[in-house]
């Protein structure tokens, strides 16, 4: 087939442009002829490509676009093609690659009402309507399902015209055998010491990519940390305004701006943190790179704004959560077959006769929840009490006994409609705190969502825990996101820490000790086998029901305080051992016997003791050392740890 591609501007470093080039090369490899219409072409022209740069000029961008469309239409009338594939929205396309979000939705929600009176709005609205209108014929290749509901909302686009493509990343991002040497050479080239911390932000269009946010975050770091932190901003854009901002913030040599370049893998491998706090982005493909198995920068932490992270696209990092929640998460891609799947999948949407073919990845429906920046779940009595009201304002009005009051988090006990509840309100911790946590290898707590997800996972696993009755989350920026969770109070109860505080002087009945040990082992074992690690796994976070007399036959434990929990399909040994070490440390002063420890291990692992001691000897030794270390720190610093 003779295929024609059209895009307003090609340069080697843009995400849309790189996707275009990979797809066009894949089409050429499969025997098709390639013609390209564009306004600007920068870089080499691949052999066999016919690149036509439109000889048009105009003062305004949208007028230049219109002239390109007219010039291209005239050329196509003389030299027809089998298919016309566009990477920008315009009339006459057979296939549109949806790299950009919904213009009409932005115009309605992010612009002043007067914006619609200008020619720029009319141009882009008309061009978008030409692609997505209900009676249009253009087939749409979606790279993010987040935007799909918006197009359907504004244009009533038939679902069958959408074809969702899997994510992709170039094979040259795989780590070479000498990856460690490359990193060392890179850091030497840029005079980075072993203690220096390098942040990298990649993306052309500095305003959209949120470079101003990155500069403010670096400026807000503690003095000692900021002193050894450097930020490289890489992209094809004019950095003058941001250089001035950097100077105003007093960052000096902390920040360096670099033009777009082809050796990005070196920067990713040499960096300690990739950041991508974009204001508006469809997918944020660059965020795939540090989290792809075998990637040059595999294991590098990555910070992204949720709006850039639709769930099938961005590889998981510290913000990973349950796959039921998409609007504010990043996600891990597990299938290695997706590493360069997008070009082939796009090609798979065309028959040889030029007609579109439904790709296997196309969805049978859409979830409009993915496009929202607010989530609200209310059960009674809050569903009735807050009907028609702003739940986020109402939760701030709740009064009661305050257990924790921080700038970013508030925990209190309250009574509503005569029943007791616990309320946790999260108000955002700021980018500086996020960066500080990540740089010190800690996972920041961004909101109430982790606890809400963990509660439901534990309930599915049969591990007794709290009952959530209300959850709210709004805002796409994790640094200032507002969220809350309300749970029913577990009462009357006593924590295992308080229950066991006098066990050395007043040992409990052997049957009670054995029953508590067995139930605790079962709960923690089921929690870990279900992919949940607590991260604060101490005796104080296990509550014993005291509604009935405490007796070995009436043991009912519940686990609480899950705001730092992590959820995975399979729990890594590292996190399992951390939880177990913390639990053992918290029990060091309650008079545990060797028999108690063995009974716990047998209940936890559900294996014969001989097998446990043989197979888990290394882990058990590590747990003992970690617990002893925690205990020694407690002796030096008290409860401050």
N, C-alpha and C positions, 0 to 999 in steps of 0.2 A: 504494500500500500504506500501511497504518497501521503505522509503525515505532515501537517503544519502545526507548529507551536507558536504561541504568541505570549509575550510578557513585556511589560513596560521597560524594564531595565535588567540587564544581566551583568553581574560582576561575580567573581569567583567565591566570595566569602559570605554571601547571604544564604539563609536557610532555604527560602523559596527557590533561589537560584540553584542551589546545590541539588535540591529535589528535582527541579526541571532537568538538570544536566544528567543525573543518574537515570531518570526515566527515558529521556531522549536517547541516551547511549544504549539502554536496554532495548529500545525499539529498533535502533539501527542494527544491533547485534542479531536481532531476529529477522533481518532481511528487509526492513522498511526504509524508505527514503525520507530524509529529514529536512524540512524547511523551517526557518525561524524568522518571525517578524518581531521587531523590537524598536524602541526609540534610542536605546543606548546599549552598546556592547563593549565590555571591558574584559581583556584577557584573550587567551588563544581561542581560535575556532577549531573544534575537533575535525579531523579529516573526514570528508564526505558530507559535512553539514553545509547547507546553503543558508547563510545568515544575511537577512535583508534589514538594514537599518533605515527606517523611514526618514526621508528628507523633509521633515516638517519642523516648524518652529512656532512657538507661541509663548506669550509672557506668563500665562497661567497654566498650571499642570493639567487641569481638566480639559482645557481647550486643546492642549497638545495630545491628550489621549483621544479626543474626538477626531483629530486630524489623522492620527495613526489608524483608527478604525476605518475611516473613509478610504485612506490610501491602501490599506490591506484589502478591503472589499473590492476595490478596483483591480488590484493585482490578482486576487482569487477568481474574479470573473474571467480574466484572460487565461489563467493557469489554475484550473480547479484542483482540489485535493480530495482525498477520500475522507479525511477527518481533520477538523480544526480543534486543537486542544489549547485551552487558555489557562494561564496561571494568574491572570487578573480578570475580574468580572467585566464582561462586555457583551454586546449583542452578537448573535451569529455563531456562538460556540456550539460544537457538538458535545464536547466534554469540558468540564471546568474542574480544575484541581483547587480545592477549597483551602488555600493556605491562610486566607484572611477571615476574620470573624464577620458577624452580621453588622453591616454598616447602618441599616435602618434602626436596629436596636440601640446602637450607640447614639445615633442622632436623637432618638426619643428620650433616652435616659441620662445622657451625659452632656448634652448640648443645650444652650439656651433656645427658647422658642423662636427667636429671631433667626437662628441658624438656617431654618428651612426656607428663608426668603432669598438666600444667596444662590448663585448659579452653581457653585461647587456642590452644594447639597443636591440640587436637582440632577446634576450630571451623575454622581455616584449612586443616587437612589434609582435613577432610570437604568443604569448599567447593571445594578444588582437585580432589579426586577426582571430584566431581560433574561437572566440566568435562572432565577428561582420562582418566577410566576407559575401559577398552577397549570396554565396551558402552554408553557414553554416546553421545548424538546430537549434541552440540555441535560445530559447525564452528569452527575455530581460525584466527584471522588472526595470523600471526607477523610481527613486525617485526625479529626477530633470529634467525638460524639457530643461534646459539650455544646457546640454551636448548632447542631442539627435542630433541636427543638425551637431555637430562636428563628431560624429560617422558616420552619413550618408555621410558627405562630404568626409571622408577618406576611407570609406569601401563600400559605396553605399548599406548600409544595408536596406533591404525592410522595409517599414514603419510598416507593419502588425506584425512584430516580436517584436515591442516595446509595452510595457504595462505600462502606467504611473500610479503609485500608489499614493494614497492620503497620506498626512503627518500623523504622529501619535505620540502620547506621552503617557507614562505610566499613569495609573489611580492614582498611588500613589503620583502624583504631585498635586493632588487636595488639596485645603486648608482644614485643619482640623478646628474644632470649636475653638481650642485653638491656632490659628495661631499667635495672638498678643503675647501670653505668650511665645511661642517658639522663636519668634524674640527677645523678651526682654532677655530671658535666654541665647540665643546665643551671643548677644552683651555683656552681662555681662561676659560670659565665656572667650571671647577674649578681654576683657578690652576695649570695644568700648564705648566712651561717647556719649551723645546725639548729640553733635556737630561734632563727628567724621564721616567721609565719607568713606564707604567701597566699593571698586571696586572688583569684582570677575571675573576671567577669567577661563573658564573650558575647558579642552581638552587635550588629550594625543598627544604628538608630538609638543613640544614647538616651534620648529623652524617653522613648517608649520602654526601653530596657531597664529604666529605673536607676541609672547611674547616680543620680542625685541622692537616692536612698542609700546606696552603697557608701558614698562619701560621708553622709551624716552618721551612718552606723560606725564607720572606722573612727570618725572624730569623737564619737561618744564612748569609745573603749577606755578602760582604766589606763592611766598614764604609762605604767610599766608594760602593759600588754600592747598598747598603741606604739610604743617606742620600737618594738621588734616586729611590727606588722607592716607588710607592704601589700599594696593593691595594684594589680595590672588590669587595665581596662583595654580590651582588644576589640576593634570594630571599625567599620568604614563609615566615619562620620566626623564632623567638625567638633573637636573637643574644647574649643576656646571657652565657651560658657562654663563648662564643667571644670576646666583648669582654673578659672577665676573663682568658682565655688570652692575648689580644693584649697586655693591660696587663702581665701577668706576664713576657712575653717582651720587654717594653720597646719595643714597636713604636709606641706613641703615635699620632701623626698619620699614620703610614705606612698604616694600615688604616681603611677606612670601610665600614660596613654599611648597605645600602639595602634598603628594602622592594621587593617585586615591582612592576614598572612596565612601561608599554607602549612606552617609547621606548628599548628595548634596542639597536636598530640604531645609535643615536648613541654608546652606550658601546662597542660593538664597533668602530666606526669610529675612535673617539678613543683606543682602547687600543693598546698595543704587543704584548701577549701575552694570549691567552685560556688559562686553566688549568681543568682539570676532573679533579682527582685523586680521583674517587669510589671509595668502598670497594665499592659494589655498585650496578650500573646495568645495565639491559637494553640500551640503545642509546646514550644520551647524545646526543640530537638536537641539543643546543645546539652540539656540536662541528662540525656541518655548516656552520654559518654563516660562519666566517671563511675557508672554503676553497672556497666555491661560486663558479664563474666569474660575474663580474658582481655578486657580493654586495657589500653596503655596506662590509664589512670585508675584502674580497678582499686577499690577501697578508699578512694578520695571522698570525703564528705561533700554533700551538695546541699545548698540552701536555695529553695525556689519559692516564688510566690504561688499560692494555690491556683490563681487564675491561669497560670501557665502549665498546669499539671493535670490534664484530664486523665482519668484512671487507666486507659489502655496504653498510654504513651510514655509517660515519664517513669524511669526506673526508680524503684523504692529507695528511700533513704531514711533519715531519722523521723520522718513524718508518716511512715507507713502505718496503715490501719486496716480494719475490716473492709472487705470489698463491697459492703453495703453503703459506704459513704464516699461519694466521689468529688464533691465540690471543693473540698479543702484538703486533699490528700495528694501524695505522690505514691507511685506504685511500682513494684518490681515486675519486670518481664521475665518469665521463667524459660520460655522456649528459645533454645539457641538457633532454631530455624528462622527466627525473625530478624537476624542480624542485618540482612540486606533485603528484607522481604518487600518493602514498599514499591520499588520499581517494577518487580515482577508482578506484584498484585495489580498495579495500575495497568500494566500491559494486559493482564488477564481480563480486564473489563472491556476489551475490544475483540470482536470476532474478526476473522480475516476479511469478511465482507464489509467491515467497517461499522457494524451495528454493535451497540453495547451489550455486554454479557454480565449478568448478575454475578458479582464476585462472591466467593465462599465466605468472605469476612463480613459481607453486608448483613446488617441486623434486621430482625423482623419487627422491631419496634424501637421506641426511643423513650428515654427517661428524662423528663423535663427537670427533674430535681438536680441533675448534674450542672445545669446552667445557673442555679441559684446561689446566692451568697448567704442565705439564711436557712436555718433548719429549726423547726419547732415541733416538739412532741409533748403533749399535755394529757395526763390522765386526771381523773377526779381526785380531789375537789378543784384542782387548778383549771381544768378544762372549762368548768362552769363559772368559776370566780373571775377568770381572766378573759372570758369571751368578749371579743370586740375591743380589748385593751392591748396595750403594748406590753407583752410579757417581760421584756427586758427591763422596762421601767418598773413594772410591778415587783419583780424579784428583788430589785434594789431597795424597795420600801420595806421588805420583811425585817422584822425586829426579833431579837431574842438573845440568848446567851452566845456571845462570840468566842470561838475557840482559837481562831487565827485571824489576824488582821494585818495584811501586807498591802503594799501598793498595788500589786497585781492579782492578789487572791484574798478572798474573805470566806471564812467558814463559820457557820453559826447553826445553833439549834433553835427552831421556832415551832410555834403551834398554829395550825390553820384548821378551822372548822372543828376544833376540839381534839385534833390528833397531832402528835409530835413528828417533826421532820428535820432532817439535816440538809442544809443548803450550802453549796460551794459555788462561788461566783468568781470567774476568771475574767480579767480585764485586759490581757495582753501584757507581755513582759518586755517588749521593745527589741529592736534589732541588736543593740549593743549586748543585751543579756543573752540573746540567742547565739551570737557569735562567740561570746565568752564561754558559754556552755560547750559549744561544739569544739572550740579550740582546745579546751581542757578535757576533751573526750567524754563529755556528759551529754545526755539527751535532754533537751529542754522540755518542760511541761508547757504546752501551748494553750491548753484549754480543757474544757470538761469532756470533750469527745472521747478521749482515751478511757476515762472511767466508765462512761456510758457503754462503750463497746465491750469493755472488760466484764462488766456486770452481766451483760447478755451472753457473752461467751461462757462464763462460769456457770450460768444457769443452764445452758445447753449441755455442759459437761456434768451436771449434777453436783456441783460444788456449792454448798450454801453460802450465800452472800446477801448483799443489800437488795432492796426492791426499788428500782427507779420509777418515779411517778412523773417527772418533768425533766425535759432537756431542751436547751436552746443554744443556738450558735449563729452568730451573724458577723459579717465582715470577711472579705477575702484576704486581708493582710494578716498573717499569723502573728505579727509583732504587736498589733493592737486589736486583735479579735476579741469580741465580747461573747462570753458563753457562761452557762450555768447548768447545774444538775441538782435535782432535789430527790432525796431518797427517804423512805420511811425509816423512822428510828427503830433500831433493834433494841428493844427493852422489854423486861429488865435483863441486863447482861452484866458480865464481868470479864475483863480481858484476862488472857492467860498470864500476862505479866503480873497483874495484881493478884490473881488467884494463887500463883506460885511463889510470891515474894517471901513467904515465911516457911517454905517447904523444908529448908535445911534444919530449922529449929523445931518445926512441927510437921513431920512427914505426913502425907495423906495416906489414906487406906490404899494398900497395894492394888486392889481391884480398880480404884478410881485412877490411879497413876497409869495403869496399863490401858484402861479404856481411853483416857485422854491421849496417850501416846499413839495408840492404834488409829484413832479418828484423825488426829493431826497428820499422821503419815499418809492416810488415805486421801485426805483433802489436798495436801501439797503434791502428792504423786499424781492425782487426777488432773490437777491444775497444770502441772508441767507436761504431762502426756498430751494434754489438749492444746499445747503451744502457748501457754500464758506464763510469763514470769513476773513476779510482783514488784521487784526492785526495792521494796521496803518490807521484806519478809521477816518480821520480828514477832515475838509472842504477843506484843501489845496490839497487833492488828488481827488477832483471832479472838472473837468474843464467844463466851459460853453462856447459853441461855440459862437464866436462873428463875424462870417462871415456876419451875418445880424444884424441889430439894435437889441439891447437887448429889448425884448418885451415879455409879458406874453404869446403871441401866438407863439413865436419862441424859446421855451426852448429846448435846446439839451445839456444834461449833459453827461460826460464820466468819468469813474473811472480809475485811473492810479496807478502806483507804487505798483504792486502786488507781489513783490519779496518775501514777508513774508506771503503771503496768505496760507490758509490751505483748503484742499478739502476733503469733506466727503460725504457719502450718506445722512446723517442727521446731522445737526449742533447742538451740545450740547448747552444747555442754557448758560453755563458758557462763551462760546466764543461769543455767540450772545450778551450777556449783556456787555461783554468787548468792542465789537465794538460800541454798542449803547452808552455806557458811554463815550468812546473816542470822538464820534461824538458830543454828547451833550456838553462835556467839551470844544471842539473847537468852539462852538457857544455861549458860555456863555457871551461874550462881544459884541455881535452884536445887542443887544436890543430885544431879543426874548420876545414875549408876551405869556400869558397863552394860548391864542387862537392858536398861532403858534405851541406850543407844542402839544396841543390836535389834531390839524390838522395833524401833522406829525404822531402821534400815530395811528390815524384812517387810514391814508394811508398805514402805515407800516403793521399793524396787519390785516387790511381789515375786521374789526369787528365794531359793534356799540360801541360807547365810554363807555356806561354804562357797557358793558361786559368786555371791556379792563381794565377799572379801577378796576373792581371787581376781575378779574382773574389774572391780572398782577401787583397787588399792591406791592407784595414783590419784584419783579424784578425792578419795577420802583423806589422803595425806595433805592434798592441797587445801581442802576445806578446813582441816585442823589448823594449818598454818595461817590461813586467812582469819579464822575465828580468833586465834591467839593474837594476831596483829591488831585486830579491832579491839580486843580486850585490853591490850597494852596501851593503845591510844586512849581508851576510856580512863585508864588509871592516871594517865598524864594530864588529860584535858577535861575529864569529867563528861557530862552529858552533851558537851558542845559539839561532839562529833555527830 
